[in-house]
Amino acid sequence: MNGQQQRQWAEAIENARRQALSRPSCPKDWGATLDDAYSVQRLGLLHRPDDAVMGFKGALTNQRVQATFGATEPALGLLFASSARPARVIQSADFAKGMIETELGFVLSRRITAPIESVSELRSCFDGVCLMVELVDLNFSQFPPSLPDLVMHNAAAAQFIKGIVSPIADPDSLSLTLLSAEETLHHASALDVLGGQWKALHWMVNHALALGHALLPGQVLMTGSVGTVQPLKSGDYVLKGGDLAPLIFRVV
């Protein structure tokens, strides 16, 4: 892709988002690469000047999912203020092919301006962890999408819910359980994400910096799906994880 094509496609993606259309696939003869995809993702920020980036999301954070998209590493997406759902009520009508992902979120305590070398240095950058639910929309015009298309469309991000923040102990020891109507939908270890939460955070921080993003106090980094992705269905849900405050939400 050349610069003009990148700008054109960023505008096309934003138009589709605003009109709630299916996520379009980039023309194959444009030869989009992963670098092109992240450039388009960044250019998309120009179309949302009043929609603050509240943090970042990890995607493709296990090898099985990476294989589906022909990826050899995770993908990074952005969390926008307009996507937050503090009331914890999700309108299913907002989605065409909605899915529920359960995750952990880590809150930055300071600005990061240079790559992080060690886990001990990384730990000092965060002062809280919380349960999170991400609602993605797989409404792609072509499914599965190519890896560049997935990144250009912000890793299918749609909405998210952030739980109550607690001090960080040992996130890798946690298991997340999602229940609905007292039925366990899934129960999985936080270690499923890249083999460890700190490993996932290390990749996310350094990748975000390499892409030119600002990492600021108060932003949250959501490390990737823990457990099976669930279809978005009406009902009352509870997400539990160790001593963290449960996250209760409703889909209507």
Secondary structure, DSSP 8 states (H G I E B T S, - for coil): --HHHHHHHHHHHHHHHHTT--B----GGG---HHHHHHHHHHGGGG-TTS-EEEEEEES-SHHHHHHTT-SS-EEEEEEGGGB-TT-EE-GGG-SSEEEEEEEEEEE-S-B-S----HHHHHTTEEEEEEEEEEEE--BSSSS--HHHHHHTGGGEEEEEE---B--S-GGG-EEEEEETTEEEEEEEGGGTTTSHHHHHHHHHHHHHHTT--B-TT-EEE----S--EE--SEEEEEEETTEEEEEEEE-
